[in-house]
Amino acid sequence: MHRHNTPLRGVKAVPRPKPDDAGYTAVNYAYAGKSGHIHEVVTLNGRELAKVGFDDRKIVYYFLDDLELDAGAKRGTFHDNDKKE
């Protein structure tokens, strides 16, 4: 089952994956500790995965439990910064 949860869209998130977690790749660890913003949260097979976008426009998925969230920060994603001319 695949379900979307968007109330967290734009919330600032810093990934803090557990060391040597088989659910993550080198890309996940390369972006660990960097600030990004949640684009959406997807529930897949009972696990919540957050799609996190970073300033370089890279999108990386993390388990929601492994994110440090700052709901008080200014919300937005890099899409919000795109200007249409």
Buried (B, 14 or more C-beta within 10 A) or exposed (E): EEEEBEEBBBBBBBBEBEEEEEEBEEEBBEBBEBBBBBBBBBBEEEEBBBBBBBEEEBEBBBBBEBBEBBEEEEBBBBEEEEEEE
